[in-house]
């Protein structure tokens, strides 16, 4: 008599097409040059699991192009230094994971287009700091209490907290068509500094008036609220909806509202 043994097949683990030690070669097209011109150079890079674009650039520096110029600092998405254009999109290299990019296609990296080239992936962003100096600084009202403190509503405090997350990576400045395509650097301060102005204007203690500057000097009218700046912000700040549009509304209320103009006509001078 033949006995039969019931054999239960053990489930097999799905095969992992790429182990942690396995790497794939990816072609990187990196812009090399300076303010006088340049060209793209191609570098093959062994990419393994978990790498970000900045890791690959560092590997190219170490193994193939020791003189490749790139700006970076924290490698944690908080300093804003490693901004570049990856496949035509303004991004932080340290926060762009290789697995999020199209498989089997070259990765193109070039410097920010809205600013002058210094060398390779490094651009001159000093214009931004000159713009910031021109904006009227914070001017608090007198303390509310005898001990020198102020009284504020929590909702007023919360409204500007989001703006403090800005790391000044200038990706929003780079993607803005007013600066990128039309080169209105002398007439338009860009989304970063419309945000900065909004943070000051909405601060519950601030007493300075910057609305006339927004209209006459800062070019807020150039912004047509396409929300490009909001889309590229690595901190996910609502630049357009929460900063630029409220500032546009204040400009309209101050200079174009018919009731306000009528009130000024009858308001005693002096």
C-alpha positions in Angstrom: 0.0 0.0 0.0 1.5 3.2 -1.1 1.1 6.2 1.2 0.8 9.6 -0.1 2.2 12.6 1.7 0.4 15.9 1.4 3.0 18.4 0.4 2.1 22.1 0.9 4.2 24.3 -1.4 5.8 27.2 0.5 5.2 30.7 -1.0 8.3 32.0 -2.6 9.3 35.6 -2.1 9.0 37.8 -5.2 12.3 38.2 -6.9 13.8 41.7 -6.5 15.1 42.8 -9.9 17.7 45.1 -8.1 19.4 44.1 -4.9 20.9 46.8 -2.6 24.3 46.0 -4.0 23.3 46.0 -7.6 23.7 49.2 -9.7 22.5 50.5 -13.0 24.5 52.8 -15.3 22.7 56.0 -16.1 23.9 58.6 -18.5 24.2 62.2 -17.1 24.3 65.2 -19.4 25.8 68.0 -17.4 26.3 71.6 -18.6 29.9 72.6 -18.5 31.0 76.2 -19.1 30.9 79.8 -17.8 29.4 83.2 -18.7 31.1 83.1 -22.1 29.4 79.9 -23.1 29.5 76.1 -22.7 28.2 72.7 -23.8 26.8 69.5 -22.3 29.1 66.7 -21.4 28.0 63.1 -20.9 29.1 61.0 -17.9 28.1 57.4 -17.2 27.3 56.9 -13.5 26.7 53.7 -11.6 23.5 54.4 -9.7 22.4 52.2 -6.8 19.3 52.1 -4.7 18.6 55.2 -2.6 20.8 57.6 -4.4 19.8 61.2 -5.1 21.0 63.4 -8.0 23.5 65.1 -5.8 25.1 61.8 -5.0 25.6 61.1 -8.7 27.1 64.6 -9.2 29.5 63.9 -6.4 30.5 60.6 -7.9 31.2 62.3 -11.2 33.3 64.9 -9.4 35.3 62.1 -7.6 35.8 59.7 -10.5 35.5 61.6 -13.8 35.5 65.4 -13.5 37.4 66.7 -10.5 36.9 70.3 -11.6 33.1 70.2 -12.0 31.7 73.2 -10.1 28.6 72.7 -8.1 27.1 74.5 -5.1 25.9 72.5 -2.1 26.0 72.4 1.7 23.6 70.5 3.9 22.4 67.7 1.6 19.2 67.7 3.6 16.9 70.1 1.7 17.3 72.9 4.2 20.1 75.2 2.9 18.8 75.7 -0.6 22.3 75.6 -2.1 22.0 72.8 -4.6 19.3 74.2 -6.8 19.6 73.2 -10.5 17.4 72.3 -13.5 17.0 68.5 -13.7 15.4 67.5 -17.0 14.3 71.0 -17.4 12.6 71.3 -14.0 13.9 73.5 -11.2 14.7 71.2 -8.3 17.0 70.6 -5.4 19.5 68.0 -6.4 19.7 66.6 -2.9 16.0 66.0 -2.7 15.5 64.5 -6.2 15.7 60.7 -5.8 17.0 58.8 -8.9 14.1 56.4 -8.7 11.7 59.3 -9.4 13.3 60.0 -12.8 12.4 58.2 -16.1 14.1 54.8 -16.3 16.4 54.3 -19.2 16.7 57.9 -20.2 19.6 60.3 -19.8 19.4 62.8 -16.9 20.1 66.4 -17.9 21.4 68.8 -15.3 22.0 72.5 -16.0 22.3 75.7 -13.9 19.4 77.9 -13.0 18.4 79.9 -16.2 17.2 83.0 -14.5 20.6 84.0 -13.2 24.1 84.6 -14.8 26.4 81.6 -15.1 29.6 81.6 -13.0 30.8 78.1 -13.9 29.2 74.7 -14.7 26.2 74.3 -12.3 27.0 77.4 -10.2 25.1 80.7 -10.9 25.4 84.2 -9.5 22.3 84.7 -7.4 23.6 87.8 -5.7 20.8 89.9 -7.4 18.4 88.3 -4.9 20.2 89.7 -1.9 20.4 93.1 -3.4 16.6 93.0 -3.9 16.0 92.0 -0.3 18.0 94.9 1.0 15.7 97.3 -0.8 12.6 96.1 0.9 11.6 98.1 4.0 12.5 96.2 7.1 10.3 95.1 10.0 9.0 98.0 12.0 7.1 96.9 15.1 4.5 98.9 16.9 5.1 100.1 20.5 4.7 97.4 23.1 1.1 96.8 24.3 2.0 96.0 27.9 4.1 97.7 30.6 6.6 94.8 30.6 7.5 95.5 27.0 5.5 92.6 25.5 2.8 92.5 22.9 -0.6 91.0 22.7 -1.4 89.1 19.5 -4.2 86.9 18.2 -3.0 83.3 17.6 -4.6 83.3 14.1 -2.5 86.3 13.1 0.6 84.6 14.3 -0.3 81.4 12.4 -0.9 83.2 9.1 2.7 84.1 8.6 4.3 81.0 10.0 4.2 79.2 6.7 6.3 81.9 5.1 9.1 81.3 7.5 9.8 77.9 6.0 11.4 79.5 2.9 15.0 78.3 2.5 15.8 80.8 -0.3 16.7 78.1 -2.8 15.4 80.6 -5.5 13.7 77.8 -7.5 10.5 80.0 -7.5 12.6 82.9 -8.9 14.1 80.6 -11.6 10.7 79.2 -12.8 9.0 82.6 -12.9 8.5 83.5 -16.6 8.8 87.2 -15.8 12.4 86.7 -14.8 13.2 83.5 -16.8 11.8 84.5 -20.2 11.4 88.3 -20.1 14.4 89.2 -17.9 12.5 91.9 -15.9 15.1 91.8 -13.1 15.1 95.7 -13.0 11.3 95.9 -12.7 10.2 92.8 -10.8 11.3 91.4 -7.5 10.0 87.9 -8.1 7.9 85.5 -6.1 10.5 85.0 -3.3 10.4 88.6 -2.4 6.7 89.1 -2.9 6.5 86.3 -0.3 9.0 88.1 1.9 7.0 91.3 1.6 3.8 89.5 2.5 5.5 88.0 5.6 6.3 91.5 6.8 3.0 93.1 5.7 0.9 90.4 7.4 3.0 90.3 10.6 0.7 91.3 13.5 3.3 93.7 14.9 4.5 95.4 11.8 3.5 99.0 11.1 5.5 99.8 7.9 3.6 100.4 4.6 5.0 98.6 1.6 1.9 98.6 -0.6 3.0 101.6 -2.7 6.4 100.0 -3.3 4.7 96.8 -4.5 2.8 98.8 -7.1 5.5 101.3 -8.2 8.8 99.6 -7.6 8.4 95.9 -7.2 6.3 95.1 -10.3 3.6 93.0 -8.6 1.4 93.6 -11.6 3.7 91.5 -13.8 2.6 88.4 -11.8 -0.2 86.7 -13.6 -0.6 84.0 -10.9 0.2 80.9 -12.9 1.3 79.2 -9.7 4.6 78.0 -11.2 6.4 79.2 -8.1 4.1 77.3 -5.8 4.6 74.1 -7.8 8.4 74.0 -7.5 8.7 75.1 -3.9 10.4 72.3 -1.9 8.8 73.5 1.3 5.3 73.4 -0.3 4.6 77.0 0.6 1.4 78.4 -0.9 3.3 81.3 -2.5 0.6 82.3 -4.9 -2.6 81.8 -2.9 -1.4 82.8 0.5 1.1 85.6 -0.3 1.0 87.1 -3.8 -2.8 87.2 -4.2 -3.4 88.9 -0.8 -0.7 91.5 -1.7 -2.4 92.1 -5.1 -5.7 92.6 -3.3 -4.1 95.2 -1.0 -2.7 97.0 -4.0 -6.1 97.1 -5.6 -7.8 98.2 -2.4 -5.3 101.0 -2.0 -5.0 102.3 -5.5 -7.9 101.1 -7.6 -10.9 100.7 -5.4 -13.5 103.3 -6.4 -14.8 103.8 -2.9 -11.3 104.4 -1.6 -10.7 107.0 -4.3 -14.0 108.7 -3.5 -13.1 108.7 0.2 -9.8 110.4 -0.6 -11.5 113.1 -2.6 -13.5 114.2 0.4 -10.9 113.5 3.1 -9.5 116.8 4.5 -5.9 117.4 3.6 -3.2 118.0 6.1 
